[in-house]
Amino acid sequence: MASGGSITALWTEVNRCGQTADYSRALKSLNKILQDDKDDVTALHCKVVCLVHTGNFKEALNIIHTHTKVLTSDVIAFEKAYCEYRLNRIETALKTIENIDQQTDKLKELYGQVLYRLERYEDCLSVYRDLIRNSQDEYEEERKTNLSAVVAALSIWENSFPDDLGLPETAYELCYNAACTLIGEGKLPQAMIKLQKAEELCRQSYSEDTDISDEEIDAELAIIHAQLAYVMQLQGRSDDALQLYNQVIKLKPSDVGLLAVTANNIITLNKDQNVFDSKKKVKLTNTEGVEHKLTQKQLQTVEFNKALLAMHTNQADQCRKLTLGLQKQNPESPLPVLIQAAQHCREKQHTKAIQLLEVSALVTMYSHEEDIDSAIEIFCQAIQWYQEHQPNTTAHLSLVREAANFKLKYGRQKEAISDLEQLWRQNPEDVRTLAQLISAYSLVNSEKAKILSKHLPSPDTMSFKVDIDALENSHGATYIRKKAAKVAGESQLKEYGQGDTKKKKKKKKGKLPKNYDPKVPPDPERWLPMRERSYYRGRKKGKKKEPIGKGTQGATLSAAAELDASKTVSSPPTSPRPGTAAAVASSSNIVPPRQQKPSAASKKKQQQKKKKGGKGGW
């Protein structure tokens, strides 16, 4: 057993390593401390933080799960949610955050990041607006950057345009996000000007930093150049766009999302020409980790382009496989059907193409006219034709599936039963079809539904990995709903004249400053924040230094504070980086807005970001 003096020396070493960001060395001392007391809460917490900083998120999470009795949620909530976020367990991270009663600012910051990754942009917007309104610290610029990224995402992906929030464009990330918003609004000339301004600001921010090479500056500019190329592409300047896209590819940026977007856009420009080049570029869209960088719309668009490329390269089976998968994912989109019809034409099977198009076109037409009976009749005729000429083929079963989904969508469960039974007979292992069949029967024949439910797999054989007790005790999304309900209640009170009681209180007379001189006119800009005043010249570089640890050497609380994960996290490679997008649709191949993100980056990068104006994470 270690002596008190040796434990004190070990904590002194941990404290010193925390101040110098030497987390690997700190881990060695913490392991020795834990050999003496394996349940030391402070040592365990510090070890988790050190593992986060060194990128060992799985190991950090394992420690949290192993010591749940001492590392309770109120102690380790942020680190647990952050590790889940960095491991791309986004839904799990959301549950972890929402199950915490006391929402600290750093948890709210991470909550905003999680909502952004889940593409819940409206909720994310509310989180950041609340943070900016109720906090005053050195991370205000990062929050505004994130808020501008959410506004741009709403504009690009949801055609939603919030009111002007008066966000500044002093940093190139903010200017870039403003350009993305303009692209979503279709204002291409204005977006081009904003992107050029963003490039200029980016170069200025790095110009005085001798530690950054020209290659690093070019890598940082790659996202702006890719977006410039996209605007050129939309304006019909295909040659200029292609040249700029290829320059980005040659840089080989580390962001796989940016590479995937750029490669995908080159494929759209190549179309049915230069197919060999497109085949090489499509490999960049299959890079590991791309699925965590792109939105669902972007991923679908990339798959559409892969299907088109397979058709142009005479890979008929691959084309059919991709289009059938897309048809299941996007039953409302006409593109999979059109690609299938084009493939039939390339194979000289014009009858099949006509049949496919007639069904699709007529069903769409009758649906718009709300003549559901006629649309179902078209499905029945097409299925009958396949039943006689090509029974049980992929195309036949796909048509049956579409017919069943269409009938279920319009509440025709009874008519959908025969289609679902046919599909289930072809594949008795298809649990999804069986579930649909039981659901349909439950409305028309409950006894039959009970009989069919016996064919469902037992709970023991189904690995849901759900903690029933945790699920029942979880708060779900009550945090958001309570907040919304409170606002709604207040607005109703004001509507009926019951919410203005506070306004009737007598205001206190304001105090004049001690150095007030009635003969000197007051500063007209005194109401503006210091950074927005005309005479503000910015902070002098090098003045801001890290605080030196104080107190008794070896103090455990001091060591824990020095190694707090919330103080030195910056941008993660697996979090939503700028430069993630796709092609084919009008805005699907846009490189998305730039967002500041939490991470545990190296000390060098933190110092570089400080030189650029305080963009060092959150």
Secondary structure by P-SEA (a helix, b strand, c coil): cccaaaaaaaaaaaaaaaaacaaaaaaaaaaaaaaacccaaaaaaaaaaaaaaacaaaaaaaaaaaccccccccccaaaaaaaaaaacaaaaaaaaaaacccccaaaaaaaaaaaaaacaaaaaaaaaaaaaacccccaaaaaaaaaaaaaaaaaccccccccccccccccaaaaaaaaaaaaaacaaaaaaaaaaaaaaaaaaaacccccccaaaaaaaaaaaaaaaaaaaaaacaaaaaaaaaaaaaaaccccaaaaaaaaaaaaaaacccaaaaaaaaaaaaacccccccccaaaaaaaaaaaaaaaaaacaaaaaaaaaaaaaaaccccaaaaaaaaaaaaaacaaaaaaaaaaaaaaaaaaaaacaaaaaaaaaaaaaaaaaacccccaaaaaaaaaaaaaaaaacccccaaaaaaaaaaacccaaaaaaaaaaaaaaccaaaaaaaaaaccccccccccccaaaaaacccaaaaaaaaaaaaaaaaaaaacccccccccccccccccccccccccccccccccccccccccccccccccccccccccccaaaaaaaacccccccccccccccccccccccccccccbbbbbbccccaaaaaaaaaacccccc
